[in-house]
Amino acid sequence: YLEGFGWLSGKNIRDVNQEIFDDLKSRGKLFKREQYTHRYPICWRHKSDLAFRLVDEWFISMDEFRHDIMEITQQIQWIPKWGEDQELDWLRNMDDWMISKKRYWGLALPIFECEECGNVAVIGSRDELKERVVEGWDEFKGNSPHRPWVDAVKIKCDKCGAVVSRIPDVGNPWLDAGIVPFSTMGYLDRPDYWKEWFPADFITESFPGQFRNWFYSLLAMSAALEKKPPFKTVLGHALVKDEKGDDMHKSAGNAIWFEDAAEEIGVDVLRWMFTAQNPEHNLLFGYGAAREIRKQLITLWNVYSFFVTYARLDEFDPSTEPAEKDFTKLDRWVSARLGQLILRAETAYESYHLNRLMKQVVRFLDDLSNWYVRRNRRRFWKSENDSDKAAAYQTLYIALKGVLKVLAPVIPFVSEAMYQNLVRGLESDAPESIHLCSFPEVVPSVIDEEVIRDIDAVIKLVEMGRHARNKVNLKIRQPLSKLQYAVSDDALAKAFDQNAGEIMDELNVKKIERVSSPEEIMKFSLKPNFKSLGDKYGNEINQIRDLLAETDYAEAAESLRGEGVISLSNNGSVYELSAEDVIVQEDALDGKSAVSEKQLTVAVITELTEELIQEGIVRDMIRSVQNMRKEAGFNVEDRITVFCDAEDDLKKALQSYENYFCNEVLAVNLSYNSAESEFSKKVEIRGQKVNYGISRFQKNRGN
């Protein structure tokens, strides 16, 4: 306590609690004393309790001013939209704005209060200060208007003539932050230049606290000076937390510094990670989540690497465009999907909803890598440079170039590296940087909705077929005799028929067949939803279960579609069940594994013949040799010789599919006896041992 507090003067505030209680009690001023737990402010540095002190501060009255600010607030695009409501709510309810602080460093408030007569003068500019100064200008001249230099300046009171000093207070930091659109762009000195930049197109900050801090101070300053919004769009985001949703603290050991994260996972992964999250929710950051994002970026890199590898070998020239007839349906599908992505990207960038765009990007890259490239590998691999291969190259090149331009604002460094090698390496007249390119444009005719619908449906069918295989642990390398499907849409059935070859190849089945109804694939039955029915019918739920077991599924489904309910009756009791009251149980018929989604039901026949088993064995053997090629460091185009010393079952299977095996592994010679080789390895396939050896084929040696 300072002087002037009587018996408390000179004492530490933390040591006098009991004395204060005793003093109040002795004077009959103490009504009641009790202990209770409450939050109390502490020093962030020393963790000690803070002391409240009563001081005079300077305020801006909000009685009329708030309405000016509210008017310009409603002229701004707020993202998310509820941010506008939050700001308006703050403005309606806030008290007068305290603009002063009892600190040394900060914006020196230009307020001069006369101690003689109480007159207050507010100086509006350096020129006005120079006109009114009576002493201290030489000390201030050439320095910024901060303490201690500005404190030397004194003016004459325009009311009583006394010499007046500036008040010792400095401005609230948000007062300083709010003046940025004016102070940094020459509002007073270069008004024409300032007009070129005002208002700002876009600002962004974390929402918590900024409604009453930076957003508010910007709005207040602009309302006072120009009666216009200081920015056109504001994107507010929540807080950055660790990947578990906890606050990051150095003391907790979960803080991650930017430099460390940039070194560990790369800045483009960071940018992708934050762009992909909904900014309305807390942004979760950590290395585990970042590694998942990196996988998506690696998908793009792998497609790029695949293209560059083969395009270099075949000396691809993007200026030589194939004829329209040379492009396959898959080529047209990728081009259409790219067109869709570009249009959605335009909308996402213009509306600042980039998290929605990133979902579309991930889907596009997955389809490009795991469907288009994989389904078309042989078009790139084949030795002849025909029009079909040229169409595949052109399609993939345009797709890569387009998606890189779409992603350039999100991953500026990786996209630039790819662009320089991919585009600048092939197009000498291309802009020097991807960031100097125009955003890609779309020819409406490229977006063929029918092609998109057909191929997307084929991909969905294949995904469901894989799921059916996985349910009974049938690996994709094991051939199956048949895939069956039931679908009510004839257009989709036609698409499946037209793409039967791709479907059979993807699912490794010998045949696909459409059946007339899902009941030929699965048995459907109805079970009670106990959670829903328990509240409605209580103890009668067991009776409902028995009635559902006897109900014809097809009739019940038709009733639900038409009337929205299933009516069950027994001994005079009637039960009306809605869709939420029942659970559809799906069981595949014997010899099948099946899945059903909406209007599509898919099944694979699980019975394996000896011939199918042998082919599955050979596919496993092919995979093991392909892995050996990678381990040995062979080039993808290298022809090889193979020796295979295997047990009888494996040898018998390999002999049955020898030509298929050699074609897949690029073998010009296959021997069943051990021989000297560049790379050898023993592996186990389906519980049996096999010893392989592979060597690169040397034409000059003839082997």
BARO-84145 format. One line per 10 residues: number of its first residue (from 1); their letters; for each residue x, y, z of C-alpha. Coordinates in steps of 0.5 Angstrom, whole numbers, plus 500, padded with zeros to 3 digits. Layout:
N
NUM> A> X,Y,Z | ...
% end
This chain:
703
1> YLEGFGWLSG> 500,500,500 | 502,507,498 | 502,513,503 | 495,516,504 | 492,509,506 | 493,510,514 | 495,504,518 | 496,500,511 | 501,505,508 | 508,501,507
11> KNIRDVNQEI> 505,494,508 | 504,488,503 | 497,487,501 | 498,479,502 | 500,480,509 | 494,484,512 | 488,480,510 | 487,478,518 | 488,486,520 | 483,488,515
21> FDDLKSRGKL> 478,483,518 | 480,485,525 | 479,493,523 | 472,492,520 | 470,488,526 | 472,493,531 | 469,499,527 | 462,495,526 | 463,494,519 | 464,487,518
31> FKREQYTHRY> 457,483,516 | 460,476,515 | 466,473,514 | 467,466,510 | 471,462,505 | 470,460,498 | 473,458,492 | 474,463,486 | 478,464,480 | 483,470,481
41> PICWRHKSDL> 488,473,476 | 495,471,477 | 502,474,474 | 503,470,467 | 511,470,469 | 511,470,476 | 505,466,478 | 504,471,483 | 497,474,485 | 495,480,482
51> AFRLVDEWFI> 493,486,486 | 487,491,484 | 488,498,484 | 483,504,483 | 486,509,478 | 483,514,473 | 483,512,466 | 481,515,459 | 474,513,456 | 471,514,449
61> SMDEFRHDIM> 463,514,450 | 459,509,446 | 452,512,447 | 452,515,440 | 458,512,437 | 456,504,437 | 451,506,432 | 456,508,427 | 460,502,428 | 454,497,428
71> EITQQIQWIP> 452,500,421 | 459,499,418 | 459,492,421 | 453,490,417 | 456,492,411 | 462,487,411 | 462,479,409 | 463,475,416 | 465,468,415 | 462,464,419
81> KWGEDQELDW> 456,468,418 | 455,468,426 | 461,472,427 | 457,478,425 | 452,477,430 | 457,476,435 | 460,483,434 | 453,486,434 | 452,483,440 | 458,486,443
91> LRNMDDWMIS> 457,493,440 | 450,493,443 | 452,491,450 | 459,494,451 | 460,500,456 | 465,506,454 | 471,504,451 | 477,505,456 | 483,507,452 | 489,508,457
101> KKRYWGLALP> 494,504,460 | 499,506,466 | 505,503,462 | 511,506,459 | 511,503,452 | 506,504,448 | 502,509,443 | 503,516,447 | 496,519,448 | 496,526,445
111> IFECEECGNV> 492,528,451 | 494,535,454 | 490,536,461 | 491,543,464 | 492,542,471 | 491,550,472 | 484,550,469 | 482,543,467 | 482,544,460 | 483,538,455
121> AVIGSRDELK> 486,539,449 | 487,533,444 | 492,534,438 | 490,531,432 | 497,531,428 | 504,532,428 | 503,539,425 | 498,541,430 | 503,539,435 | 509,543,432
131> ERVVEGWDEF> 504,549,431 | 502,549,439 | 509,547,442 | 512,552,447 | 518,548,449 | 521,541,448 | 521,540,440 | 528,540,439 | 528,534,444 | 522,531,440
141> KGNSPHRPWV> 524,532,433 | 527,526,429 | 524,521,434 | 518,517,434 | 512,520,438 | 513,515,444 | 516,516,451 | 520,519,453 | 521,524,447 | 514,526,446
151> DAVKIKCDKC> 514,527,454 | 519,533,453 | 514,537,449 | 509,542,452 | 504,546,449 | 500,553,452 | 493,552,454 | 488,555,450 | 484,557,455 | 488,560,461
161> GAVVSRIPDV> 495,560,458 | 498,555,462 | 504,551,460 | 501,544,459 | 504,537,459 | 502,531,456 | 498,526,460 | 503,520,462 | 498,515,460 | 499,511,454
171> GNPWLDAGIV> 494,508,449 | 491,501,450 | 494,496,445 | 488,495,441 | 487,503,440 | 494,502,436 | 492,496,433 | 486,499,430 | 489,505,427 | 493,500,422
181> PFSTMGYLDR> 489,501,416 | 491,509,417 | 497,509,420 | 501,504,415 | 498,507,409 | 499,514,409 | 492,516,411 | 495,523,413 | 501,524,408 | 499,520,402
191> PDYWKEWFPA> 491,520,401 | 491,518,394 | 495,512,395 | 491,511,401 | 485,510,397 | 488,505,393 | 489,500,399 | 482,502,403 | 478,498,405 | 482,492,405
201> DFITESFPGQ> 480,486,401 | 481,481,407 | 483,480,414 | 483,474,419 | 484,472,426 | 482,468,431 | 475,469,434 | 475,468,441 | 477,475,444 | 477,479,437
211> FRNWFYSLLA> 470,481,437 | 472,486,443 | 479,487,441 | 482,487,434 | 476,487,430 | 472,492,434 | 478,497,434 | 479,497,427 | 471,498,426 | 471,503,431
221> MSAALEKKPP> 477,507,428 | 474,507,421 | 467,509,423 | 470,515,426 | 475,517,421 | 471,515,414 | 464,512,416 | 466,506,412 | 468,499,413 | 476,498,414
231> FKTVLGHALV> 475,491,410 | 471,487,406 | 471,480,409 | 473,477,415 | 475,470,416 | 475,468,424 | 478,462,426 | 478,458,433 | 484,456,437 | 490,452,435
241> KDEKGDDMHK> 490,446,440 | 494,440,440 | 492,434,436 | 488,431,442 | 484,438,443 | 488,441,449 | 491,447,450 | 499,447,448 | 504,449,453 | 511,449,454
251> SAGNAIWFED> 510,447,461 | 505,441,459 | 510,438,454 | 505,439,448 | 508,445,445 | 510,445,438 | 514,451,435 | 513,453,428 | 521,452,426 | 521,445,429
261> AAEEIGVDVL> 514,443,425 | 517,446,419 | 523,442,419 | 519,435,421 | 513,435,416 | 514,441,411 | 511,447,411 | 506,445,405 | 504,439,410 | 502,445,415
271> RWMFTAQNPE> 498,449,410 | 494,443,407 | 493,441,414 | 490,447,417 | 486,449,410 | 483,442,411 | 480,444,417 | 473,447,419 | 476,454,422 | 469,455,426
281> HNLLFGYGAA> 472,449,430 | 478,449,434 | 484,447,429 | 488,441,432 | 495,440,430 | 500,435,432 | 505,430,428 | 500,424,428 | 495,428,424 | 500,431,420
291> REIRKQLITL> 503,425,418 | 496,423,415 | 496,429,411 | 502,428,408 | 500,421,405 | 495,425,401 | 500,430,399 | 504,423,397 | 499,421,393 | 499,427,388
301> WNVYSFFVTY> 507,426,388 | 506,419,386 | 502,421,380 | 507,426,378 | 513,421,379 | 509,416,375 | 508,421,369 | 515,424,369 | 518,417,369 | 514,415,363
311> ARLDEFDPST> 513,421,359 | 521,422,360 | 522,415,357 | 517,416,351 | 519,424,350 | 512,426,351 | 510,433,347 | 504,436,350 | 503,440,344 | 502,434,340
321> EPAEKDFTKL> 494,433,341 | 491,426,340 | 484,426,336 | 478,426,340 | 476,419,338 | 483,417,341 | 481,419,348 | 477,413,352 | 471,414,357 | 476,414,363
331> DRWVSARLGQ> 480,419,359 | 473,423,359 | 472,422,366 | 478,424,369 | 477,431,364 | 470,432,367 | 472,431,374 | 478,436,373 | 473,441,370 | 468,439,376
341> LILRAETAYE> 474,440,381 | 476,447,378 | 469,450,378 | 468,448,385 | 475,451,387 | 473,457,384 | 467,457,389 | 471,455,395 | 476,460,394 | 471,466,393
351> SYHLNRLMKQ> 467,464,399 | 473,462,403 | 470,455,405 | 477,452,403 | 476,446,408 | 470,444,403 | 475,444,397 | 480,440,400 | 475,434,401 | 474,435,393
361> VVRFLDDLSN> 481,435,392 | 483,428,396 | 477,425,393 | 480,427,386 | 487,425,387 | 485,418,390 | 481,417,384 | 486,419,379 | 491,415,383 | 488,409,385
371> WYVRRNRRRF> 483,408,379 | 485,412,373 | 493,411,373 | 492,404,376 | 487,402,370 | 491,405,365 | 498,403,367 | 499,398,361 | 497,404,356 | 503,408,359
381> WKSENDSDKA> 508,401,359 | 507,399,352 | 513,399,348 | 509,403,342 | 508,410,342 | 501,410,339 | 495,415,339 | 492,411,345 | 498,412,349 | 499,419,347
391> AAYQTLYIAL> 491,420,349 | 493,417,356 | 499,422,357 | 495,428,354 | 490,426,359 | 494,425,365 | 498,431,364 | 492,436,363 | 490,433,370 | 496,434,373
401> KGVLKVLAPV> 497,441,371 | 490,443,373 | 490,440,380 | 497,444,381 | 494,450,379 | 488,449,384 | 492,447,389 | 498,452,388 | 495,457,394 | 495,452,399
411> IPFVSEAMYQ> 501,448,397 | 506,454,394 | 512,450,395 | 511,443,392 | 506,446,387 | 512,450,384 | 517,445,384 | 513,440,381 | 511,446,376 | 518,447,374
421> NLVRGLESDA> 520,440,372 | 513,438,369 | 510,444,366 | 516,449,365 | 520,442,362 | 515,441,357 | 513,448,355 | 518,453,354 | 513,459,353 | 510,457,360
431> PESIHLCSFP> 510,463,365 | 516,463,370 | 512,461,376 | 506,457,377 | 504,463,381 | 504,467,375 | 499,463,372 | 492,464,371 | 487,460,374 | 485,454,370
441> EVVPSVIDEE> 478,455,366 | 473,450,364 | 470,449,357 | 463,447,359 | 462,441,354 | 468,438,358 | 464,436,364 | 460,430,361 | 455,429,367 | 453,422,364
451> VIRDIDAVIK> 460,419,364 | 462,422,371 | 455,418,373 | 457,412,370 | 464,411,372 | 463,414,379 | 458,408,379 | 463,403,377 | 468,405,382 | 462,404,387
461> LVEMGRHARN> 461,397,385 | 468,395,385 | 469,398,392 | 463,394,395 | 465,388,391 | 472,389,395 | 468,390,402 | 464,383,400 | 471,380,399 | 474,383,405
471> KVNLKIRQPL> 468,380,409 | 470,373,408 | 478,374,408 | 478,373,400 | 484,377,398 | 484,381,391 | 489,376,388 | 485,370,389 | 480,370,383 | 473,368,384
481> SKLQYAVSDD> 468,365,379 | 463,371,379 | 460,377,382 | 453,379,382 | 449,385,383 | 442,388,383 | 440,395,382 | 433,398,380 | 437,403,375 | 437,401,368
491> ALAKAFDQNA> 442,406,366 | 447,404,372 | 446,397,369 | 448,399,362 | 454,402,365 | 456,396,369 | 455,392,363 | 459,397,358 | 465,397,364 | 465,389,365
501> GEIMDELNVK> 472,388,363 | 474,394,368 | 470,391,374 | 472,384,373 | 479,386,373 | 479,390,379 | 475,385,383 | 479,379,380 | 472,375,378 | 471,371,371
511> KIERVSSPEE> 464,374,370 | 459,379,373 | 452,378,373 | 445,382,374 | 440,379,378 | 433,381,378 | 432,383,386 | 437,383,392 | 433,377,395 | 437,373,390
521> IMKFSLKPNF> 443,375,393 | 441,376,401 | 436,375,406 | 433,381,409 | 429,381,415 | 427,386,420 | 429,386,427 | 426,391,433 | 430,397,434 | 429,397,442
531> KSLGDKYGNE> 432,404,443 | 426,407,439 | 420,402,441 | 422,401,448 | 419,408,450 | 413,407,445 | 411,400,447 | 415,398,453 | 413,390,455 | 410,389,449
541> INQIRDLLAE> 417,389,445 | 418,382,445 | 411,381,442 | 413,386,436 | 420,382,435 | 416,376,434 | 411,379,429 | 417,382,425 | 420,375,425 | 414,373,421
551> TDYAEAAESL> 413,379,417 | 415,379,409 | 421,384,408 | 418,386,401 | 411,387,403 | 414,391,409 | 419,395,405 | 414,397,400 | 409,399,406 | 415,404,409
561> RGEGVISLSN> 416,407,402 | 409,408,401 | 405,410,408 | 411,411,412 | 409,406,417 | 409,398,418 | 402,396,421 | 403,389,425 | 397,386,429 | 396,381,434
571> NGSVYELSAE> 390,379,439 | 387,386,438 | 393,390,439 | 396,394,433 | 403,397,433 | 405,402,428 | 412,402,426 | 416,407,423 | 423,406,419 | 427,408,425
581> DVIVQEDALD> 423,403,429 | 426,397,425 | 433,395,424 | 434,391,417 | 438,385,418 | 442,383,412 | 445,376,411 | 448,373,405 | 445,367,402 | 450,361,402
591> GKSAVSEKQL> 456,361,398 | 456,368,397 | 459,374,401 | 455,381,400 | 454,388,402 | 448,393,400 | 448,400,400 | 441,404,398 | 439,401,391 | 445,397,390
601> TVAVITELTE> 447,390,392 | 453,386,391 | 455,379,392 | 461,375,390 | 461,367,389 | 466,364,395 | 466,357,392 | 474,356,390 | 475,351,384 | 482,348,383
611> ELIQEGIVRD> 483,352,377 | 482,358,381 | 486,356,387 | 492,355,382 | 491,362,379 | 491,365,386 | 498,362,387 | 501,365,381 | 498,372,383 | 502,371,389
621> MIRSVQNMRK> 508,369,386 | 508,375,381 | 507,380,387 | 513,377,390 | 518,377,384 | 515,384,383 | 517,386,390 | 524,383,389 | 525,387,383 | 524,393,387
631> EAGFNVEDRI> 529,391,392 | 534,389,387 | 534,396,384 | 532,394,377 | 528,399,373 | 521,399,371 | 522,397,364 | 528,392,365 | 527,385,362 | 529,379,367
641> TVFCDAEDDL> 530,372,367 | 527,368,373 | 529,361,376 | 524,359,381 | 525,353,385 | 518,351,389 | 515,346,392 | 510,341,388 | 503,345,389 | 507,352,387
651> KKALQSYENY> 511,349,381 | 504,346,378 | 501,352,379 | 506,356,376 | 507,351,370 | 499,352,368 | 500,360,368 | 507,360,366 | 506,365,360 | 501,370,364
661> FCNEVLAVNL> 507,370,370 | 512,372,365 | 508,377,362 | 507,380,368 | 514,380,371 | 517,382,364 | 521,375,364 | 524,373,358 | 526,366,361 | 523,362,366
671> SYNSAESEFS> 527,356,369 | 525,351,375 | 532,350,377 | 537,354,381 | 542,358,378 | 546,364,379 | 543,370,379 | 544,378,381 | 538,377,386 | 535,371,390
681> KKVEIRGQKV> 531,370,396 | 527,365,399 | 520,367,401 | 513,363,403 | 507,363,399 | 501,360,402 | 505,356,407 | 510,353,402 | 517,355,401 | 520,358,394
691> NYGISRFQKN> 527,360,392 | 527,365,387 | 533,368,383 | 532,374,378 | 537,377,373 | 537,383,368 | 536,380,361 | 543,382,357 | 541,382,350 | 549,381,348
701> RGN> 549,375,352 | 543,372,349 | 540,370,356
% end
